[in-house]
Amino acid sequence: MSAQQPAVRPLRTVRPDGTPVYGHPTRLGAPPVLVTRVDADADHAHVPPGHRHAHDFLVLVYVERGGGTVSLNGRDIPLRDGDVHAVPPGQAIDSGTTLTGFHHCRAWSVAFTPDAVPSLASVSPLAWGHHPLLALFALAPPPAGASATVPEGERPRWSAWLTELHEELSSPGRLGARDAAAALLTRILIEAARLAPSAPGPPDPLVTRVFDEIEATFREPVSAADVAGALGYTPGYLTTVVRERTGRTLLEWITERRMTEVRRMLRDTDLPLGVVAAQTGLRDATYLVRRFKDRYGTTPARWRRSERV
């Protein structure tokens, strides 16, 4: 197997069952998107077991040729020529079987956060499932994600877009590279969304209630216990149910909502960190800096400057 060397992804947390959850690496001045090309053949398709993990970003997988089986949340998913598969945050990936059966295969993996696309940068993560650009991800709750097949006549365009996106990201300092990458990723997401069925299933009533409560209270210093209590559940029960149905815990969703708003305020305003902290439920500037640095590997001030270059 040969592939582009992946960036080091920070460890966010470890679940009670020992599954590590990784975050998207922060590269100042570069969009939060990574494209990896994987070439596998019969002699190099095995990956050692014992590397089960999850991630807190979105991944779109496209099989250019060949095929095989991926394992998500313990379920084997067959992928063949032209298949595109959406992997939302939180799904457990068993790397020991990720490439099982991939013989003479070429595939692409696009790992990104919504910040990479201007029209998604300020969208609440609680609303990702309703955004048109993420339609295929909206159909991909645990346990296995959602797949669609690119018509054969359109596959050369997909290969061209992914190749060009890979090239733009390989030269982030080139004039217009960031805008070009955002435009290419947007086009790919549009095409993936067009492949999704036009009538997704109804939203989960409990998840909807949880998300509504988080949206209404995340600017306050509320905890997972507060949200659970407001809905009439114990924190342990609600955390387990939300993770089973969305791939993330209750606290992870609260944190994601807060951090999305923090990034929006850093990018779009000149408000001091103390004000940003007060308006996102993070107590004070010192606590905000610590949480931001733990999550993104840089300070809010440096991140803000990099976004305005």
Buried (B, 14 or more C-beta within 10 A) or exposed (E): BEEBEEBEBBEBBEBEEEBBBBBBBBBBEBBBBBBBBBBBEEEEBBBEEEEBBBBBBBBBBBBBBBBBBBBBBEBBBEBEBBBBBBBBBBBBBBBBBBBBBBEEBBBBBBBBBBBBBEEBBBBBBBEBBEBEBBBBBBBBBBEBBBBBBBEEEEBEEBBEBBBBBBBBBEEBEEEEBBEBBBBBBBBBBEBBBEBBEEEBEEEBEBBEBBBEBBEEBBBEEBEBBBBBBBBEBEBEEBBBBBBEBBBBBBBBBBBBBBBBBBBBBBBEEEEEBEEBBBBBBBEEBEEBBEBBBEBBBBBBEBBBBBBEE
